[in-house]
Amino acid sequence: MKPPMSVFPVFLRSVCSTCVVVGALFSLMGCHAPINTVTVSPTQSTLLYTYLIAHGMARGSLMSGNQDVAGVIRLAAADRNAFLNVFAAERFPGEQNISAANNALMWFLQQIDASKNENIISR
């Protein structure tokens, strides 16, 4: 004859399975975060760093030798515009200067990307 089973193992199994289910639910709750909880606003140092990276990208694009004259002039104008705006935001920090520098950097990056796409299409 088998000895009678105690209630303890059954209770332990139900508690253990409950803990696993609750733990899984809590871990999945971390995946649901509100949209736009982290905002990154440009600062003077991030603008300068972004300019230096973009300038290196433009330089690499020019050194590849696939640029036509119009592309070089467009990149030079965008580079100068971005440099002057970043310099103004560094020298005179303010919301208007930082926003102008951010827009100039975005335009500079778009010009680099546009010249890269033109080179791919022309091949």
N, C-alpha and C positions, 0 to 999 in steps of 0.2 A: 504494500500500500504506500502511496505517495504521501509525503508530509504535506499538510495544508500550506498553501502559499500565503505569505503574509501580505498585507496591504501595502507595505512600504515600497517594494519594487514597482508596483503599479503606479503609486503616487509619484515616485521618483521619475519614472518614464514620462508621465504626463507633464510634470514640472519641466523636465528637460526639453520636451518637444515644444512647450509653450515658450520657454526662453529662446529657443531657436527661431520660432516664428516672430516673436516680438523683436529680437535682434535683427532679423532680416528686414522687418518693416522700418525700424529705426535707421538702418543703414540706407534703405531706399529713400527715406525722407530727406537725406542729405543731398540727393541728386536733384531734388526739386527746389531750386532757388529762384527768387524773383528776377526778372529780366532787368538788366542795367543796374545791378547792385554795385558794381565797381566802375567808377568813372575815372578816366585818366585824362587829366587836362595838361596841355603842354606847359612846360616851364622854360626858363631861359636855357638851362643846361640841356634839356631834352631837345630843344630846337637846334642848338649848336651841334649836338651829337648827330641828330638826323641830317643836318646840312652836310656834315663831314662824310657821313656814309653815302648820301646821295651824290656828293661831289666825286667821291671815289667811283661810284657806279657810272657817272657820266664820263669820267676820265677813262675808265675801262671800255666804254662804248666807243669813245674816240680812238683809242689805241688799237681797237680791233681792225681799223682801216676800212670799215664798210660804210662810213658816213659820207654823204654828199655835202656840198657846200651849204645848201639850205638847212640841212640837219645840224651842221656845226654851228651855224649862226643862231638857229633856234635854241640849241643847248646852251650856247654862250649867253644869250639874252636871259634865259630862264635861270642860269647859274648866277649871273650878276644880280638879277632881281631877288633871288632867294638870299644871296649873301647880304645885300643891303638891308633887307627886311629883318633877317636874323640879327645883324649887327645893331639895328635900331632897337629891336626888342631886348637885346642884351644890355645896351647902353641906357635905354629909357624904358624900364619895364612898366608895362601897363596893359590893360586888357585889349585895347585897340592895337597896340604894336605887336603883342603876342598873337593875336588873331590874324593880323596881316602877315606875319612871318609864317604862321601855320599854313595859311592859304598859298603863300608863295612857294613853300616847300612842297605842298601837294601838287601845284602846277609844275614845278621842276621835276618831280617824280613822274608825272604824266608825260612830260616831254621826253624823258629818258625812255619810258616804256613805248611811246609812240615811235621814236626813232628805232628802237629795237624791232618793233613790229613791221616797220617799213622795210628794214633790211631782210626780214624773213620773207616778206611778200615779194620783194624784188628778185630774190634768188631763184 
